[in-house]
């Protein structure tokens, strides 16, 4: 029997025979029992609200009839959620745990791919370490939109097979073709045309057969207009004409390694790439000038290494430059931006081929070519450049170097030493003495791997006297020193003592020897030596591999040691 009761404003209760539809109504009618039914409208007081006594009346009536009444608030579980919401709460908690274990999952896949698309290939691959979701997404995206083919003699695919495959492809973003066998210029042209038809954005072409590379021509004008990254290796660029309207507005990165290209063709390419940001030229033949005219692309990074025909570099108008890497012979016509807008210039790598440089020529060039270096954060220079600094008379050194404006923000210094003798150590001390490095934290010393058979007689007293000229405050903030190709010679051990004395806050001095049979440093020095104390407290770490050691920002060195 069902009982419904409510107390009205007058307290009257009306009884009616139940004649409702539904199971409860039919059962009550069949049993012919009286059931107390309350008209909801009549049960309300004059103000339209139920009386406060309603719950009490319900409970009392229910008790008389033996009906259990449940308070809705008391029926809720301790966590305040109804039972139906428990699975949803569990799902939310699981999602929160997933986000905590892999925070990157909150980003939509399209946003992740967009972020990765702005990175160089190596950097993009490294992002897969950040998140398993990113790794999955990268592999799926790369697999569906990327193709890499290596063409070898008597092995599939042949050049003809490749052309058929590309014909069947509907959409490609990245294409890499490495040819180890014979190829005709017409084949290469068709590959370029097919890549353009498939809207390839990243294209890499490499010819490893040098006899073929000298004969085959790469036609730049027929590239896709959506090309964003172009990488050529062992390729000859043709003299094919461009139309006046041709532009590569999406092209942001050019890498030419061992590419033969005439300077006037190079200029035509550069002027048609208004959004070029990265220019990487290595061992290019016939290229005698790299000149970016006013109004040209706003480069962020410029790399020139091993271009033996080069006579002139002029990027004065490119005030957007952040990084410059140059390795090659000394050029008197080498001009970097000098305006005050170049405050963002942060990375400089300069290494000259081993050979004498006339100090007066270098000084005149440097004052007219180099920008202010007060905002530089990473600097790599070679022993030839260091030699110029030490060759200046003490009374002239300060005035000659004032134009550099110091290294107030330099945090990392790398010295590339072609040799390591007393005069080279004197060059290092002269450089450290001539500038103030208040923020220098990391110093990398690259020593030569190949040494002369006859070791130089070292006068420790002379070296000690030279080291004392370096002010104590110069290396106050130095924390990490790494010496590569450490060979435990007396002059190298002297440098170890120098860093332990001058760098008072050093916490890691890494000595990397490529010999697996190197004698431990502790067996070379005497008891009571400052080196013994540094070995005991763990400041000095010896290793026969660079793996696991601190890596410099300019980790790629363009010369052999």
C-alpha positions in Angstrom: 0.0 0.0 0.0 1.3 3.4 -0.9 0.9 6.3 1.4 1.3 9.9 0.4 0.8 12.7 3.0 1.4 16.4 3.4 0.3 19.0 5.9 -1.6 21.9 4.4 -1.7 25.4 5.7 -5.0 24.5 7.6 -3.7 21.1 8.7 -6.7 19.3 7.0 -6.1 16.1 5.3 -8.4 14.7 2.6 -8.8 11.0 1.8 -9.6 9.7 -1.7 -9.9 6.4 -3.4 -6.9 5.8 -5.6 -7.9 5.4 -9.2 -4.5 6.2 -10.8 -3.0 4.3 -13.7 0.1 2.3 -13.2 0.9 -0.7 -11.0 0.7 1.0 -7.7 -2.7 2.6 -8.6 -4.2 -0.7 -9.9 -3.1 -2.6 -6.8 -4.5 -0.1 -4.4 -7.8 0.0 -6.3 -8.0 -3.8 -6.4 -7.4 -4.1 -2.7 -10.1 -1.5 -2.1 -8.0 0.0 0.6 -8.2 3.7 1.7 -5.1 5.6 0.8 -4.3 9.1 2.0 -3.6 11.3 -1.0 -2.7 14.9 -0.8 -3.5 17.4 -3.5 -0.2 19.2 -4.0 -1.8 22.6 -4.7 -4.2 22.3 -1.6 -1.3 21.2 0.5 0.7 24.4 -0.1 0.2 27.3 2.4 -1.0 30.7 1.2 2.5 31.9 0.5 3.1 29.0 -1.9 5.8 27.3 0.2 5.4 24.0 2.0 5.2 24.3 5.8 8.3 23.5 7.8 6.4 20.8 9.6 6.0 18.8 6.3 8.9 16.4 6.9 7.7 15.7 10.4 4.2 14.8 9.2 5.6 12.6 6.5 7.8 10.7 8.9 5.0 10.3 11.4 2.5 9.0 8.9 5.1 6.7 7.4 5.9 5.3 10.8 2.2 4.4 11.4 1.9 2.6 8.1 5.3 0.9 8.3 6.8 2.7 5.3 10.6 3.6 5.4 11.2 7.2 4.5 14.7 8.1 3.2 16.2 11.5 3.6 17.8 12.4 0.2 20.7 14.2 1.8 21.5 11.3 4.1 21.3 8.9 1.2 24.3 10.5 -0.5 27.7 8.7 0.0 30.5 10.3 2.0 32.1 11.9 -1.1 28.8 13.7 -1.8 28.3 12.0 -5.2 25.3 9.8 -6.0 26.1 6.2 -7.0 25.4 6.9 -10.7 28.2 9.5 -10.7 30.8 7.2 -9.3 32.1 5.8 -12.7 32.4 9.4 -14.0 34.4 10.5 -10.9 36.7 7.5 -11.3 37.2 8.4 -15.0 38.0 12.0 -14.0 40.5 10.8 -11.4 42.2 8.5 -13.9 42.4 11.3 -16.4 44.0 13.6 -13.8 46.6 10.8 -12.9 47.3 10.5 -16.7 47.9 14.2 -17.0 50.2 14.2 -14.0 52.2 11.4 -15.5 52.3 13.0 -18.9 51.3 16.7 -18.8 51.8 17.1 -22.6 48.6 15.2 -23.3 46.5 18.3 -22.6 47.7 19.8 -25.9 45.6 18.9 -29.0 47.4 16.8 -31.6 47.1 19.6 -34.2 48.8 22.1 -31.8 51.6 19.6 -31.1 52.3 19.0 -34.8 52.3 22.8 -35.3 54.8 23.3 -32.6 57.1 20.5 -33.9 56.9 21.9 -37.4 58.9 25.0 -36.4 61.8 22.9 -35.1 64.8 21.6 -37.0 64.6 17.9 -37.6 67.0 16.8 -34.8 65.3 19.1 -32.3 61.9 17.8 -33.4 63.0 14.2 -32.8 64.3 15.1 -29.4 60.8 16.3 -28.3 59.6 12.7 -28.3 61.4 12.3 -25.0 59.0 14.8 -23.4 55.9 12.7 -23.8 54.8 9.2 -24.9 51.8 10.8 -26.6 54.1 13.1 -28.5 56.3 10.1 -29.5 53.3 8.2 -30.8 52.0 11.3 -32.7 55.4 12.0 -34.2 55.8 8.4 -35.4 52.4 8.4 -36.9 52.7 11.7 -38.6 56.2 11.1 -39.8 55.4 7.7 -41.1 52.3 8.8 -43.1 53.8 12.0 -44.6 57.5 11.2 -45.0 59.5 9.1 -47.4 63.2 8.3 -47.6 64.6 6.4 -50.6 68.2 5.2 -51.2 68.9 4.3 -54.8 71.6 1.7 -55.3 72.9 -0.3 -58.3 71.0 -3.5 -59.0 68.8 -3.0 -56.0 65.2 -1.9 -55.7 63.9 0.7 -56.0 65.6 2.0 -59.1 65.4 5.5 -60.3 62.5 4.5 -62.6 60.8 2.7 -59.7 61.1 5.9 -57.6 59.5 8.0 -60.2 56.5 5.6 -60.4 56.2 5.6 -56.6 56.2 9.4 -56.5 53.6 9.4 -59.3 51.2 7.4 -57.1 51.7 9.4 -54.0 48.9 11.9 -53.3 50.4 14.1 -50.6 53.9 14.2 -49.1 55.4 16.7 -46.7 59.0 15.3 -46.4 61.0 13.6 -49.0 64.6 12.4 -48.9 66.4 10.9 -51.9 70.0 9.6 -51.6 71.5 8.3 -54.8 74.5 5.9 -54.7 74.5 5.0 -58.4 74.2 6.5 -61.9 71.5 9.1 -62.5 70.7 11.4 -65.4 69.9 15.1 -65.0 66.5 14.3 -66.5 65.7 11.9 -63.7 66.7 14.4 -61.1 64.5 17.0 -62.8 61.5 14.6 -62.7 62.1 13.9 -59.0 62.0 17.7 -58.3 58.9 18.1 -60.5 57.1 15.2 -58.8 58.0 16.6 -55.3 56.6 19.9 -56.3 53.3 18.3 -57.6 53.0 16.5 -54.2 53.6 19.8 -52.3 56.7 18.6 -50.5 57.7 21.0 -47.8 61.0 19.4 -46.8 63.3 18.1 -49.5 66.7 16.5 -49.2 68.7 15.4 -52.2 72.2 13.8 -51.9 74.4 12.2 -54.6 77.2 10.1 -53.1 78.7 9.1 -56.5 81.0 12.0 -57.1 81.4 11.2 -60.8 77.7 11.5 -61.2 77.4 14.6 -59.0 79.7 16.5 -61.3 77.4 15.9 -64.3 73.9 16.0 -62.9 72.3 19.4 -62.4 69.8 20.5 -59.8 67.2 23.0 -61.1 66.1 25.4 -58.3 63.4 27.3 -60.3 61.2 24.2 -60.6 61.0 23.7 -56.8 57.6 23.6 -55.1 56.4 27.1 -54.1 55.5 25.6 -50.6 59.0 24.3 -50.0 60.1 25.2 -46.4 63.3 23.3 -45.9 65.8 22.6 -48.7 68.9 20.4 -48.1 71.3 19.6 -50.9 74.5 17.5 -50.6 77.1 16.8 -53.4 74.9 18.6 -56.0 75.7 21.0 -58.8 73.1 23.8 -59.0 72.2 24.6 -62.6 72.3 28.1 -64.2 68.6 27.8 -65.1 66.9 31.2 -65.2 64.3 32.4 -62.7 61.2 34.4 -63.8 60.8 37.8 -62.2 57.6 36.6 -60.4 59.2 33.5 -58.8 59.3 33.6 -55.0 59.8 30.9 -52.4 57.8 32.7 -49.6 57.7 29.6 -47.4 61.4 28.7 -47.6 62.9 29.2 -44.1 65.9 26.9 -44.1 68.6 26.3 -46.8 71.4 23.8 -46.2 74.0 23.5 -49.0 76.8 21.0 -48.2 79.4 20.3 -50.8 77.3 22.1 -53.3 78.7 23.8 -56.4 76.9 27.0 -57.0 77.9 30.3 -58.7 77.7 33.4 -56.6 75.2 35.2 -59.0 72.9 32.1 -58.8 73.2 32.2 -55.0 72.2 35.9 -55.0 69.1 35.1 -57.2 68.0 32.4 -54.8 68.5 34.5 -51.7 66.6 37.5 -53.0 63.6 35.2 -53.7 63.4 33.9 -50.2 62.0 36.8 -48.1 61.3 34.6 -45.1 64.6 32.7 -45.0 65.8 32.3 -41.3 68.6 29.7 -41.4 71.4 29.6 -44.0 73.9 26.8 -43.7 76.8 26.7 -46.3 79.5 24.1 -46.0 82.3 23.3 -48.4 80.5 25.0 -51.3 82.5 25.3 -54.5 82.6 28.4 -56.8 80.9 30.5 -54.1 83.1 33.5 -53.7 80.7 35.9 -52.0 77.9 35.7 -49.5 76.1 39.1 -49.6 72.7 39.8 -48.2 71.4 43.1 -49.7 69.3 45.6 -47.8 65.7 44.4 -47.8 66.8 40.8 -48.1 65.8 37.9 -45.8 65.8 38.5 -42.1 68.2 35.7 -41.1 68.5 34.4 -37.6 71.4 32.0 -38.1 74.3 32.0 -40.6 76.8 29.2 -40.9 79.7 29.2 -43.3 82.4 26.5 -43.1 85.1 25.3 -45.4 84.1 27.4 -48.5 87.5 27.7 -49.9 86.6 30.0 -52.8 85.0 32.6 -50.5 86.4 36.1 -50.5 83.7 38.2 -49.1 80.9 38.0 -46.5 78.7 41.0 -46.0 75.6 40.7 -43.8 75.7 44.2 -42.4 72.0 44.9 -43.3 70.8 41.7 -41.5 70.1 43.2 -38.1 68.0 40.1 -37.1 71.0 37.8 -36.8 71.2 35.9 -33.6 74.0 33.4 -34.4 77.0 33.4 -36.7 79.3 30.4 -37.3 82.4 30.9 -39.4 85.2 28.4 -40.0 87.7 28.9 -42.8 90.5 31.1 -43.9 90.8 34.6 -42.6 88.8 37.1 -44.6 89.6 40.8 -44.5 86.1 41.4 -46.1 83.9 40.0 -43.5 81.2 42.3 -42.2 78.6 41.6 -39.5 75.7 44.0 -38.4 77.0 46.8 -36.2 73.8 48.8 -35.4 72.3 49.1 -31.9 69.4 47.0 -33.0 71.8 44.0 -33.0 71.3 43.6 -29.2 69.9 40.2 -29.8 73.2 38.9 -31.2 73.9 36.0 -28.8 76.1 33.3 -30.5 79.4 33.8 -32.2 81.7 31.0 -33.5 84.9 32.1 -35.3 87.7 29.6 -36.2 90.4 30.5 -38.7 92.4 27.9 -40.6 95.7 27.2 -38.9 98.2 29.9 -40.1 99.6 33.3 -39.2 97.4 36.3 -39.1 98.9 39.8 -39.1 97.8 41.6 -35.9 97.3 45.0 -37.6 95.2 43.5 -40.3 93.1 41.6 -37.8 92.7 44.6 -35.5 91.5 46.9 -38.4 89.2 44.2 -39.6 87.7 43.4 -36.2 87.0 47.1 -35.4 85.1 47.5 -38.7 83.5 44.1 -39.0 82.5 42.7 -35.6 79.4 44.0 -33.7 79.3 44.9 -30.1 79.6 41.8 -28.0 78.2 42.9 -24.7 75.0 40.8 -25.2 76.9 37.7 -26.4 76.1 34.6 -24.3 78.0 31.9 -26.2 81.5 32.4 -27.8 83.8 30.0 -29.5 87.2 31.2 -30.8 90.3 29.4 -32.0 93.9 29.8 -30.8 94.8 31.9 -33.9 92.4 34.6 -32.8 93.7 34.3 -29.2 97.2 34.9 -30.6 96.1 38.3 -31.9 95.0 39.5 -28.5 98.3 38.6 -26.8 100.3 40.1 -29.6 99.0 43.6 -28.7 101.2 45.6 -26.4 99.9 46.0 -22.9 99.5 49.7 -23.2 97.5 49.4 -26.4 95.4 46.3 -25.6 92.7 48.0 -23.6 92.1 50.8 -26.2 92.3 48.3 -29.1 89.7 46.1 -27.5 87.3 48.7 -26.1 85.2 48.5 -29.2 84.1 45.0 -28.3 82.2 46.4 -25.3 83.3 43.5 -23.1 81.5 40.2 -22.5 79.1 41.2 -19.7 76.5 38.5 -20.5 78.8 35.7 -21.7 77.9 32.5 -19.9 79.8 30.0 -22.1 83.3 30.2 -23.6 84.9 27.6 -25.8 88.6 27.7 -26.9 89.7 25.6 -29.8 93.5 25.1 -29.5 95.4 24.0 -32.5 98.4 23.5 -30.3 99.1 23.7 -26.6 102.5 25.1 -25.7 103.8 27.8 -23.4 102.9 30.6 -25.9 99.4 29.2 -26.3 98.8 29.2 -22.6 100.1 32.8 -22.5 97.5 33.6 -25.2 94.7 32.1 -23.0 95.9 34.2 -20.0 96.1 37.4 -22.0 92.5 36.9 -23.3 91.2 36.3 -19.8 93.2 39.2 -18.4 91.8 41.6 -21.1 88.1 41.2 -20.5 85.7 40.9 -17.6 83.4 37.8 -17.5 81.0 38.4 -14.6 78.5 35.7 -15.7 80.8 33.1 -17.2 79.8 29.7 -15.8 81.0 27.1 -18.4 84.4 27.0 -20.1 85.4 24.4 -22.6 89.0 23.8 -23.7 89.4 21.7 -26.9 93.0 20.4 -27.0 94.6 19.0 -30.1 94.5 15.2 -30.5 97.7 15.0 -32.5 100.8 16.3 -30.7 104.4 16.8 -31.8 106.6 13.9 -30.8 109.1 16.2 -29.2 107.6 17.7 -26.0 108.4 21.2 -25.1 110.4 21.9 -22.0 108.0 23.7 -19.6 109.2 26.3 -17.2 106.6 26.1 -14.4 107.8 29.4 -12.8 107.3 31.3 -16.0 103.8 29.8 -16.4 103.0 30.6 -12.8 104.1 34.2 -13.3 101.8 34.6 -16.3 98.8 33.1 -14.5 99.1 35.5 -11.7 98.3 38.4 -14.0 94.8 37.1 -14.4 92.7 38.9 -11.8 91.0 36.6 -9.3 87.5 38.0 -9.9 87.6 37.1 -13.7 86.5 33.5 -13.0 84.5 34.0 -9.9 81.3 32.5 -11.2 82.9 29.7 -13.2 81.2 26.4 -12.3 82.2 23.9 -15.0 85.4 23.4 -17.0 85.8 20.6 -19.5 89.2 19.8 -21.2 88.9 17.5 -24.2 91.8 15.3 -25.4 93.5 15.7 -22.0 96.9 14.0 -22.3 98.3 14.6 -18.8 101.3 16.6 -20.1 103.0 19.0 -17.6 101.5 22.1 -19.4 98.0 20.6 -19.2 98.4 19.8 -15.5 99.5 23.4 -15.0 96.2 24.5 -16.5 94.3 22.2 -14.2 96.0 23.8 -11.2 95.2 27.3 -12.7 91.5 26.6 -12.9 91.4 25.2 -9.4 93.1 28.3 -8.0 91.3 31.0 -9.9 87.8 29.5 -10.2 87.0 29.5 -6.5 83.4 28.3 -7.0 84.1 25.6 -9.5 82.2 22.3 -8.8 83.1 20.2 -11.8 86.4 20.0 -13.7 86.0 17.3 -16.4 89.1 15.8 -18.0 88.3 13.7 -21.1 91.1 11.6 -22.5 90.4 9.5 -25.5 93.0 6.9 -24.5 91.6 3.9 -22.6 95.1 3.3 -21.1 95.5 6.7 -19.5 97.3 6.8 -16.2 95.0 8.2 -13.4 95.9 11.8 -12.7 96.3 11.0 -9.0 99.4 8.9 -9.8 101.0 11.7 -11.8 101.0 14.5 -9.1 102.5 14.4 -5.6 100.7 14.2 -2.3 99.6 17.6 -1.0 99.1 19.0 -4.5 95.9 21.0 -5.0 94.9 18.4 -7.6 94.9 15.6 -5.0 92.3 17.6 -2.9 90.1 18.2 -5.9 90.2 14.5 -6.7 89.3 13.6 -3.2 86.2 15.9 -3.0 85.0 14.9 -6.5 85.6 18.2 -8.2 87.9 16.6 -10.8 86.2 13.8 -12.9 88.3 11.8 -15.3 86.8 10.1 -18.3 87.7 8.5 -21.6 84.5 9.5 -23.4 82.7 12.8 -23.8 79.4 11.0 -23.2 78.1 11.9 -19.8 80.1 15.2 -19.6 78.7 18.7 -19.9 78.2 19.5 -23.6 78.9 23.0 -25.1 76.3 25.0 -26.8 78.5 25.0 -29.9 78.9 21.2 -29.8 79.5 21.0 -33.5 83.2 21.8 -34.3 83.9 22.3 -38.0 87.6 21.3 -37.9 89.5 18.1 -37.0 91.7 18.0 -33.9 
